[in-house]
């Protein structure tokens, strides 16, 4: 598994080298690695299971257990899977370069969100809006 | 619109703190659009902060009380059964208070105790329905009637609709969403898309429409906020958008300020413009740029709107 810095470096590249399927696989892997860092940080072994055919979605589910604020990146994970399907199912589509770029930006958002969430967690709460929902301080 | 939906012709209006400050253009354009559409807004008397976010972190039940007071005044002193909150933070907090008061006896007890001390009636769950400005226009007017009133089509304007994270999360405080045809979706919200399409705009596929804008990081880790916003701007541009339409004053301010900071800190210039959806709707309804507060935005979209024949 790549370090967070290495994942960042992968996602800084424009993805214009390699086949579209290979580049898409790299971005999907970057997403899986990013979420794996989060699950490890919370004391879990990253799952190898899949949901709807994707490990990323299983990892997100694992990462959100007991941490509802992590659902803030649920749609980003699903968008990443959607773009992976879009690229791999139509690798010859004339719009493939833009689709890959969009996939890279979606993966980048997931990376920035989770990296920031991990960095700030030592200083307090990241998503102040959802803190009471997450910590159960309403009980 | 389903038969259960209220017409929203006259609703209590809760602008919230941001709309009196950085989100003033949203306040102005919301009111002007309401006037143009014949939808009446009755501002909640002596309203207070909804408790976002600071109070919620210290004592969430005090936030529940603060939000409940707004709803109590609307219901018990003004006779309204609908409160419209255009700010995602206020909307979220009133919805959360509603959920708490319906489901948590301790919250009811705290709210009752403070309400008695404050000298107003305790808000009871179910007295009002809290709606967003998007619900207000979507269900109060609807796309067909809106389309019929368009004087200045947004045709040719490519829009990325950005909803932010609080409009749809967490799902359980928005029981009316995800109810099939006609209802809003929490995973793929579309009300803003629908309204702007009715006004003639071309909505682009925008995969980050509910992604975090980094608002919570702004003070503690500004660089992460800037990078998150920069990524949203880049995604909007990659999607072909001329404009990002917003429906939350916090997201809007964050996008505008970090667009500027992205240039000064990271050397990235983005050309995509940022406007409130109510500003675009207002101009499509024939209102002037000044009336909808275009001059109050940091992101200057006037040249673009003139080029598209909208301003």
Contacts between the chains, C-beta under 8 A, distances in Angstrom:
chain1	res1	chain2	res2	distance
A	68	B	170	6.1
A	71	B	169	6.4
A	71	B	170	6.9
A	72	B	165	5.2
A	72	B	169	6.5
A	72	B	212	5.5
A	73	B	211	7.7
A	73	B	212	7.4
A	74	B	187	7.8
A	75	B	187	5.7
A	75	B	188	8.0
A	75	B	210	5.1
A	75	B	211	7.2
A	76	B	207	7.9
A	76	B	208	7.3
A	76	B	211	5.5
A	78	B	187	7.2
A	79	B	207	4.1
A	79	B	208	7.5
A	82	B	207	7.5
A	83	B	207	7.0
A	98	B	238	6.3
A	101	B	238	5.2
A	102	B	207	6.3
A	102	B	235	6.5
A	102	B	238	5.4
A	102	B	239	6.9
A	105	B	207	7.9
A	105	B	208	7.5
A	105	B	231	5.8
A	105	B	234	5.7
A	105	B	235	4.4
A	105	B	238	6.2
A	106	B	207	5.2
A	106	B	208	6.9
A	106	B	235	7.3
A	108	B	231	5.3
A	109	B	208	5.8
A	109	B	211	5.3
A	109	B	212	8.0
A	109	B	228	6.8
A	109	B	231	5.0
A	109	B	232	7.4
A	109	B	235	7.4
A	112	B	214	8.0
A	112	B	224	6.4
A	112	B	227	5.2
A	112	B	228	5.2
A	112	B	231	6.2
A	113	B	211	7.3
A	113	B	212	5.4
A	113	B	228	6.7
A	115	B	224	7.5
A	116	B	214	7.2
A	116	B	217	5.7
A	116	B	221	6.1
A	116	B	224	3.8
A	116	B	228	7.2
A	119	B	221	6.6
A	119	B	224	7.3
A	120	B	217	6.7
A	120	B	220	5.8
A	120	B	221	5.8
A	120	B	224	7.8
A	123	B	220	6.2
A	124	B	220	7.7
A	125	B	57	6.8
A	126	B	216	6.0
A	126	B	217	7.5
A	127	B	212	7.8
A	127	B	216	5.4
A	128	B	53	4.3
A	128	B	54	8.0
A	128	B	56	7.0
A	128	B	57	5.4
A	128	B	216	5.4
A	129	B	52	6.9
A	129	B	53	5.5
A	129	B	56	7.2
A	129	B	89	7.1
A	129	B	92	6.8
A	129	B	165	8.0
A	129	B	166	6.0
A	129	B	216	7.1
A	130	B	169	7.4
A	130	B	170	6.9
A	131	B	56	6.9
A	131	B	57	5.7
A	131	B	60	8.0
A	132	B	56	5.9
A	132	B	57	7.8
A	132	B	60	3.6
A	132	B	63	7.8
A	133	B	96	8.0
A	133	B	170	6.0
A	137	B	60	5.8
A	138	B	60	5.0
A	138	B	61	6.8
A	138	B	64	8.0
A	138	B	100	6.6
A	138	B	104	6.5
A	138	B	106	7.7
A	138	B	107	6.9
A	139	B	106	7.7
